[in-house]
Amino acid sequence: MNWASQKVAFIGTGQMATALAAGFVRCLLKPEQISGYDPYESARKSFAEKTGQGVHVSADLATALKDATVIILAVKPQVMSEALSSVTAMMSATPLVVSVAAGITIQKLTAGLPAGARIVRVMPNTPALIGKGASGLSSGGAATADDVKLVIELLETVGIVEVVPEPLLDAVTGLSGSGPAYVFQLIEALSDGGVKMGLSRATATRLASQTVAGAAEMQLVTGQHPAVLKDAVTSPGGTTIAGLHALESGGMRAALIAAVEASTLRSKQLGQQ
């Protein structure tokens, strides 16, 4: 991939745009190859500070889009229609368009962009901020295999990427898109348990966080099924099986499944509005 010829323009410079841009600069692009547009000064300032000196950030859309080969739509689903209209009015060519908005289908993006637009939809998550993201990707419109490869390589600067059929991107949203919030709540609950049993809050939270991080990394490195790894920790009549019984009695498994389902359905609703 000839990265020297690429210029990436972010429409919206919030937290996710900042995470992605920082990853691109860290691994593939020079700061001057990235531009950003946002109507809010605070967002522009934060984006510029966190992505590196040389990044061009503007309150003028035309300035941000100038010479862009890749346009990343990092706006909320509720304002995507307005963003598409504004971008279309300023486009002088047909660059690759990447959307990170939950629920907005390729069909809707195609309808709001010029004919022949090359479109890729992605759903990253907030751990991309530290290079540990998990993203889902689908392509459509006139997007080529090279377009998909380019977007995958960009996203791999901030974590892992899974290519899925577009109808399953809502499920990606429900699982990995919203999933960090579920995990943070799990960490908080584990910490609460430690405090209840006498640990200090700081110690309990540190142990809980490292336990979650270590267990997740262990599964990724070994590739073993979570149930196999769970059984390896669970001795007959021991402490772990007592804790697992308490989790089952409290409905943890069913609650997490329901959370992914609820988030997936909400993503579908956002796309229909």
C-alpha positions, -999 to +999 in steps of 0.1 A: +000+000+000+014+034-010+006+052+022+025+083+012-002+091-013-031+089+012-048+118+029-074+110+055-101+135+065-122+131+096-157+146+097-162+148+134-132+149+157-146+133+189-132+105+210-134+078+184-120+099+156-091+109+179-084+073+188-083+063+151-062+092+140-037+087+168-033+050+157-029+060+121-001+084+130+016+060+153+018+033+127+012+043+091+007+080+083+024+113+089+005+139+109+002+162+078-016+134+060-046+138+084-072+165+086-103+170+107-134+190+107-156+198+137-179+227+145-169+226+181-136+242+191-131+220+222-133+189+200-109+203+174-084+213+201-084+179+218-081+161+184-050+182+175-033+178+208-037+140+209-029+132+173+003+152+169+018+184+156+011+187+119-025+175+118-047+200+101-080+207+120-105+232+108-140+246+114-143+248+076-154+216+059-140+224+025-105+230+040-106+196+058-118+178+027-092+193+003-073+165-015-087+138+008-084+102-005-103+088+025-132+105+043-141+090+077-176+100+089-172+100+126-205+117+135-234+106+156-261+086+137-287+114+144-267+139+124-255+116+096-280+129+071-268+165+075-232+154+073-238+135+041-254+165+025-226+188+035-198+164+024-215+156-009-217+194-017-180+197-011-167+165-029-149+171-061-141+135-067-152+101-054-128+093-024-133+062-003-159+070+024-157+051+058-186+054+083-182+046+119-218+056+128-239+029+145-269+017+126-265+037+094-266+012+065-246+012+034-278+017+015-285+049+033-250+061+029-252+053-008-284+073-011-268+103+005-235+103-015-227+109-051-231+080-076-203+055-075-192+063-040-169+037-025-183+029+009-170+009+039-188+006+072-169-001+104-178-004+140-148+002+163-149+005+201-133+028+227-103+006+236-090+017+203-078+047+224-050+025+238-045+003+207-067-025+220-098-020+199-121-046+183-137-035+150-163-050+127-162-041+089-185-044+059-181-030+025-206-020-002-213+003-031-183+005-054-157-004-028-130-026-041-109-053-025-080-028-023-104-004-005-112-030+021-076-039+025-067-003+031-094+002+058-084-031+075-047-020+077-058+014+091-080-002+117-053-028+127-033+002+140-057+003+169-066-033+174-082-063+157-106-064+128-133-089+118-150-087+084-187-096+086-218-093+064-234-059+069-266-073+086-243-085+114-228-051+121-256-044+145-246-075+164-210-062+164-223-030+178-241-048+206-212-070+215-179-052+210-191-017+203-211-015+236-192-043+253-165-021+270-193-006+292-204-041+302-168-050+312-163-017+331-195-025+351-181-060+357-148-046+370-167-022+392-188-051+406-157-073+412-141-043+430-172-039+451-170-075+461-134-071+471-143-040+492-171-059+509-146-086+519-122-060+534-099-049+506-092-012+500-110+003+470-077+010+452-064-025+457-097-041+448-101-021+416-065-028+405-068-065+411-102-067+394-089-048+363-058-069+359-078-101+364-101-091+336-072-080+313-052-111+321-080-135+315-089-119+282-053-119+270-050-156+281-079-166+259-066-146+229-031-160+232-041-197+238-071-197+215-088-221+239-126-220+244-135-199+274-153-229+290-120-249+288-101-221+305-128-218+331-128-255+339-090-253+344-095-228+373-124-248+388-114-274+413-140-299+427-156-285+458-133-254+457-136-217+459-142-210+422-171-233+418-188-217+448-184-183+431-196-196+397-227-210+414-234-176+428-230-160+394-254-185+378-279-179+406-277-142+399-283-147+362-250-131+350-249-152+318-285-144+309-280-107+317-250-103+294-268-121+266-297-098+271-274-068+271-259-077+237-294-083+223-308-050+236-278-030+222-281-048+189-318-040+186-311-003+195-285-001+168-312-014+143-336+013+156-311+041+151-306+030+115-343+031+109-348+066+123 
